[in-house]
Amino acid sequence: MFDMLASLRLKSFLHQRAFWTTFLSTASLACFSVALLAYAYAGLFSHYIIDDYCVAAEFRRYSFFGAQKYWYVASTGRFTLMLALSAVELIGQEVAPLLPALALILWLIGLSWTISQFRVTLGWLSPTASALLLAEIVIYATLRSVPNLYQVLFWVGGMLTYVAPLVLLTVYVGFIKYQVDRQSQNWRTLLASGGLAFIAGGFSETSLVLQSAALLFAIAACSASASVCARRVLPLLTAGFVGCLLALVVTVLSPGNAARQAAYPPPADLLPLAAASLRHACSFVAASTRARLPLSVSVAMLLPALLAFALPVKEQTPPTELPFSGRIMVRALVLSSVAVFILIVLCLVPSVYATSSDPLPRTLVVPQYMLVCFTVCWGYCAGAILSRVVPLGWGSKASGLTVMVLILLALGPLTSAVRTFVRSRQYQSQAAAWNEVRREIRHAQFQGMRNVRVAKPYDSDEFDTLSDDSNFVVNRCVASYYNLDSIIAK
């Protein structure tokens, strides 16, 4: 009799919604945390590559403020980026292995905070865990889908150029929602809105175009709406757009743009540029949704849907918070899809214009992040709606949900974590080889040599390395950093 009662209690417990919700959320958080920790671990073997040594050499030559003037006049108009790189140089290249982990931490905190600002609308009972889980899904799916992860996360210059502004823009969205909820419209909040947009726009032309166009779309949507919320958010969005315009002026007027452009073929005219950007945008979307389906898009869409289907919400949350009308849903999906595609096209314009070729792989992290956020958002909405219209008891949902979630976790973050840990061995050997090159250079300097020859440390298909051509950009940067006349690697 005792065994039968215990069995009945266990069966009843396993059919409780709270148990399965906690189990699925905990398992998902653990798996995605492992995947992100794998990226942070691989980053511990990062070191200066490509033109990091040129930036460091120029910083040494001109000091902090002199370097800002030099870069703006002779190199680039990315004013915030150069300030960030200068801050890194104040510490030294030893900080490079810590930057990927720091970027992931700040990205995760910023995105979790921004998502949590919508906790009231979504009616979450545990907003911190839910927001953290969705943030991990977004970051994982973004990094898993980029064509060149090393240049996006493990290269100092690439990470600060493209990931740092994404973190700022993420926090900016949360800032707007936070101020609207507080109904704060004083000059300080308007100045902060414009200032954040201005600072984020100074990292790269790609992020600047994205945030300018996104703010313009949002302003147009709010202007066409008669809701009280739209009227509250409009001044903040307008201030942000003004900040974007100021950043655009500062960037475009930089004399260094001409110097950078001289390294590439002349840019195309307007119509060929638009056609090329549109073609590359179509190829990008196709690659993101077809070639990487099992491990990125499926996770980004299905897992949020399953979690929304399982997560309990507050009973007082009105069902009208989500649009159930089929016509409204279809219209919202079509309009948002068109808007996202237009933003993707615009994101690719700066790279296509500058290189007169395919977009640089590292620039694709910006549209990829936007596409993943869009996918996660619609996946979550679909799951939330489905949980309210499917007349099934929780006991009928539990087993199927558990199997689907565990399969997605096994195919997605866990598999990715294993591959990243395996790949980190290569990065570790590359770091050791580069440290040996640095010792050879210092030994040559000690002997008074100005033209140095070292053993080639390694070959990489992810970034350029030292070559046997002393005029190659990496060779010139390393020679400049170590105050040599030339360096070759054979």
PyMOL commands that set and color helices and strands:
alter all, ss='L'
color gray80, all
select helices_A, chain A and resi 2-14+17-43+52-74+79-91+93-116+119-122+127-145+149-154+156-182+187-201+205-224+228-252+256-261+270-291+293-310+319-321+326-355+361-389+394-446+473-481
alter helices_A, ss='H'
color red, helices_A
select strands_A, chain A and resi 451-454+486-489
alter strands_A, ss='S'
color yellow, strands_A
deselect
rebuild
show_as cartoon
